[in-house]
Amino acid sequence: MISDQDNAGFHYGYLIVVACCALCLAPTTLSFNTAGIFFTPVSTELGVGKGQFGFYMTIQYIAMTLAMPFAGRILAKYDARVILTTCVILVAGSLMAMSRFTELYQFYVAGFCIGAANSILLYLMVPTMIDRWFKDKVGLFVGLCLAFTGIGGIIFNPIGGYLIDTFGWRTGYLTFGTIAAVIGLPFTIFVIRSFPKDKGLKPYGSTASARANDSETALTGISMGTALKSPALYFLALYAGMMDIGITLNYYIPSYVSSLGLSITLASTVASAVMVGQMFGKVLLGYINDKSVKVGMTVAVGSGIIGIGAIALFGTKGIWILYAGAFMFGIFFAGATVTTSLMTREIFGSRDYSQIFSVVAMVASFCAAFSAAIWGFIIDSTGNYIIALGGGVLLMAITFFIGYVSLHLGKKLVKTAS
């Protein structure tokens, strides 16, 4: 029996939010947002270059790109508990195994496994689960959950640094893998449920009547087949890809700050300002997108243009300009995950959301796999950070136009489908 008490008292959907926050905090962060602290100690012990070792992150992105189409179908068809538990085991097991590796190729294999798991944990899990369990406040909850990747980075990067300095990088990997399992598995096994009907409920905020066997009719929106024929999908995927190209400028902001003659310590605090902006931005953009997806996109991309523009044009005027610009860029950074998922929901609805968003996320992860190297090539070949930063501003301006076009085409698609 489906309960009609959707908004009265405590709704199980709130536990889904807590579970998604925990999975973003631990397995996702520990395998992705803390990877950089291991580059120097591991590459030094293995006797390889940082670029050679860091290539395992590129393999992660490639694995995410290859896995994304299958991940969307799997998440739509099978029990989310089984899928997310498998993903956590893959991530935690790979991190633990990395503590024993002695050859470079072993890290590449682990990177592929982590990337395949993160195609769901990093890209699909939060927007898909929140979309299933909530009809109200979807943007706010998506932003809140995704903000925990930034919180995790703030918590676990210094912990990892201490472990590496005190006990060595192998202990760091082993500890991170253990934490990922201890935090992640209880939530995937005991809390996660695929749909509200599994708990005899309707989605939070749902007002339409529903029966337990009406799960298909309860999900409205554009079918995957129709979406694949629509230019709205391809403009949205291009928007997501360009957003991910833009956010990889983040890797070079500390180097740019150092090039201004400031200390490495100050450069690292500017990088932290990006992370703070990202955390704040995910919640802010989620809230704004509940009111207007178009305004949310405008705020996200506009923040990037203002932030990078300020850093490039006025960065020499004072450290506070750099902090402010980095914070604004962090809001843009947040938009890469928040706005793309909510724009997908706005245009195509819930019917085949996970499958459609997997196409969008696939393009985003593919672009991210190579864009950091492209920015580096521009900086190395010109010897000038300003050209790369200016290119970033131009890219963001084009990204805004593409995002606007995708939303416009989406409106036409909905009208045609209706």
N, C-alpha and C positions, 0 to 999 in steps of 0.2 A: 504493500500500500504506500502510495506517495503522500507525504505529509503536506498539508496546506499551510503549515506554520513556517513560511519561508523567512519572514522578517521578525518573528516573535522570539525573543530570547536568543540563546546561543545557537548558531548554525555551524554544522560540521565543516563547512567551507573555510571557517577561520583556522581550523587545524590543518587544512590543506595549505593555507598561506604560511603557517608556521613551518610546515614540512619543506615547502619550497624555499623559504628563507634559510633553513638549516642546510639544505643541499647546495644552495648558492654559497653559503658561508664556508663550508668545509670541502667537499669533494671538488667542486668547480674551482674555487680559489686556490686550493692547494696544488692542483694540477696545472693551473693556467697563470694566475696572477702572481705567483711566487716563483715562477720558473727562473727568472733572471738572476736570483741570488746564488744559483748553483753554477752558473756559466764559468766563472773564473776558477773556483776550486776543482771542479770536475775536469775541465779542459786541461788544467795544469797537471793534474795527476795522470791523466791519460796521455799527455804529451801531444795534444792536438790544438789547433787554433780555436778560438772562441766561436768563430763563424762556422767551423766544421761541427762543433758540438751543438751550437744554436740551431743548426739546420733541422734538428729533431722537432723544433717548433714549427718550421715550415711543413714538415711531414704531418704534424698534428692538423694544420689547416687543410692540407690536401686530403687527409683521411676524413675530416669533417665534410669537405666538399663531396667526396665520393659516397659517403654514408648518408648524406642528407636526404636524398629522394627515398631511400629505403626506410630511413628513420621515421619520416612522416607517415608512411603507410603502416609501419609496425606500431607506432604510437596510436594510430587511429583504430587499429584492428585488435590489438592484444591487451591484456591486463597491465595497467600502468605499474602495479606493484612489482610484477615480474621484470618488466623492462627496466625500470629505474633501479631495482636491486641489482640487476645484471650490470648496469652502467657503473654503479658505485663499486661493485666488486672489481670490474675492469680497471677503474681508476686507482682504487686503493691497492689492488694487487700489483699493478704496474709500478706504482711509487715504491712499494716495498721491494719489488724485484730490482729496481734501479739501485738500491743500496748494495746490491751484490755484483753489479755489472763491472766488467773489466775491459770490454771492447766497445768501440763506437757504434757498431751496427746494432748492438743490443739496445742502445738508447733509441735508435731509429725505430726498431720494432715496437718498443714500449710507447714511443710517441704516436705511432699509428693506432695502437689500441686505445690510448687516452683520447686521441682525436675522434675516433669512432664513437666512444662513449659520450664525449662532450658535444657531439652533434645533437644529442638529445638534452643532456644536462645544461649545456651553456645556451643553446639556441631555442629549442622547442619546448622544454619542460614547462617553464613558467608561463609563457603566453597560452599554451594549450590547456594546462590544468586550470588556470584562473578563468579562462574563457568558458570552460565546461562548468565550473562551480559557481560563477557569478554572472549576473546580468547587470548589476549596478556596481559602480566603483571599480570597474575592471582595470582602468588605467592606473588608478591609485595603488591597487594591490600588485599589479605587474611591476610598477616602479619601485614599490617597497621591497619586493622580493629581490629584484635585480640589484638594488642598492647594497645588498649583503655581500656581493662580490667585492665591492669597494671596501666595506667594513672588514671583510676577511683579509684583504690585502694589507690594511693598516695593522690588523692584529698579528697575522702570521708571518709577514716579512721580517719584522724585528725578532720574533721568536726563532724563525729559521736561521737568521743571521747569528744569533747567539749559539744555537745548536752547532752550526758549522764551525764557528770560531772556537768553541769549547770542546766539542766531541768529534768534529769532522763531518764532511758532507754525507757520508753513508748513514750516519745516525740521523741526520736531517731528513733524508728520504724515508728511512724506516719510520721515524716518528710521524711524518706527514701522512704516510700511507695508513698508519694505525689510527690517527685522528680522523682521517677521511672515512674509514670504516666504522669507527665507534660513533661518530656523529651521524653519518648518513644512513647506515643500515637500519637502525631502529625506526626511523621515519618512513623509509621505503617499505618495510615489512609490516609495520603495525599501524601506520597512519594513512598512507596514501591509498586512495580509492579512485578508480577510473572515472566514475560518473556519480552525480548525486543520487541517481536511482539505486545505486549499490547500497546506499544507506537509507533507502526509502524516503528520499527528499527530492525536492525540486531545486534548481539553482537559486542562490540567494538573489532576491529581487525579482524573481519570476512571478508574474501575475496570471499567466495563462494556466488553465487546468491541464493536467497531464496524467497519464497512466503509466505503469511500470513498463508496459510493452510499447510505449509511444516514443522511445528515445530518438528515433529517426525523425519523426514529425516535429519534435521539440527543437531540433537544430535547423535554423533557417539560414539561407544564404546561397551563394553561387556554387555550383558543382565544380569539381576539379576539371572536368572536360571542358566546360564553358570557360573557366578561367584561363586554361591553356590556349584558348583561341582569342583571348582578349589582349589588346595592346596595353591595357591597364596593368596587367601582371608584369609585363616586360619593362615598362617604365618604372614600376615599383621595385623590381629586382635591380634595375640599373641605379635607382636612388640608393638602395641598400648597399650596393657595391661601392658607390662613390663615397657614401658615409664611412665605410670601413677603410677606404683609401685615405680619407681625411684624418681618421683617428690615429693612424700609424705615424703621423707627424709627432705624436707624443714621445716616441722613442728618441727624438732629436732635440727636444726642448731643453733638457739638462745640458747637452753639449753646446747648444746655442748660448745659454746663460753663461757657461764657463768661458765661451769665446769672447764674452764682453769683459773679461777680466775679473769676474766674480769667483768666489771660492766654490769648491765642489760641495761643501756643506750647504751653501746658499742655493746652488743649483738643485740639490736634492730636495730642499724645502719648496722650491718652485714646482718640482714634480709632484710633491705631496699636495700642493694646492690644486693640481689637476684632479687628483683622486678625491679630494674633498668636494670639488665642484661636481665630479661625477656622481658621488653619493647623493648630494643635495639635488642634482639635476634629475636623477631617476625618479625621485619622489615628486618633485615639482612638475616634471613633464607628464608623469602619470596622472596627476591631479588635473593639469590643464587639458590633457587629451580626453578626460571624461566630459569636459565642457565643449571642446572643439578640437578635433584632430588637426585641422588646418592651422589653427593658432599654435598648437603644440609643435608642429613641424617648423613653423616660422620661428618660434622661440629657440628651438634646438639649433637650426642652421644659422640663424642670426647671431646666436651666442658664439658660435665658432668663428664667424666672420669678424665680429667685434674683438674676440679674444686674441686670435692670431694676428689680426690687424694691429691691435695695441702692442703686442709683443714685438712685432716687426718694426713698427714706426716709432714707438716711444719707449722701447725696452731700455734704452740707454739713459732715460730720464730718472730712473730710480727703481729700486727693488719692488716697491709697492705697485708700480705699473705692471711688473712681471707677475706678481702674485695675482692681481686682479685679472690680467689677461689669461693666466693659466686657469683660474677659477672659471671664467667664462668658457674657455675651451673645454673644461671638464663637463659643463652642461651639454655642449655639442657631443662630447664623447658618450654621455649617457643616452643621447638621442639615437645613436647607432643601434642600440638594442630596443629602447622603449618605443620610439616613433615608428620604426619599421614593423614591429609586431602589431601595434595598434592601428596603423594605417592598413595593414592586411585585413584586420578584423573589420574595420570601417568599410572597406571596399567590398570584401568577399563574404563577410559574415562568418558564422560558426560551422556551417554544414560540413565543409571539407577543409577546415582551417589548418589542421596540422600538416596536411599534404600540400596545400597551397603555400603556406609559410615556409615549408621545407625548400621549395624552389627559390623563394626570395633569400633565405638564409644560405643556400648553396652558393649563390652568386656572391653574397657578402663574404663568406669564408674564403672563396677562391681569390677574390680581389685582395683580401687581407694577407694571403699567403705570400704575395710578391711585392705588395706596395711599399713595405718598409725598405726593401732593397732598392726600389726605384727612387725613393726620396734620398737614400744614401748615395746613390749614383749621381743624382742631381747636385748634391752638396759637394761630393768629391770632384766632379768634373768642372764645376764652376768655382769652387773654393769660396762659396758665398751662401750663407744660410738664408739671407733675405730673399733670394730668388726662389728657394724652396718654400719659404713661408708665404711669399706672394702667390706662388702657384697654388698653395693650399687655399688661400682666400678666393682665388678665381674658381677653383674646383668647387668650393662650398656655394658660391653664387650660382654656378651651373646646377649644382645638386638641388638647390631650392626650386629652380625652374622645373627640373625633372619631377620633383616631388609634387609640385602643384599640378603638373600635367597628369600625373598618375591619379591624383584625387579627382580631377575633372573627368577623366576617362572612366573612373570608377563610378561616378554618379550617372553617367550615360549608360554604363553597363547595367546598373541596378534598375534604371528606368526601362531599359530594353527587356530585361529578364522579367520584370513585373508585368 
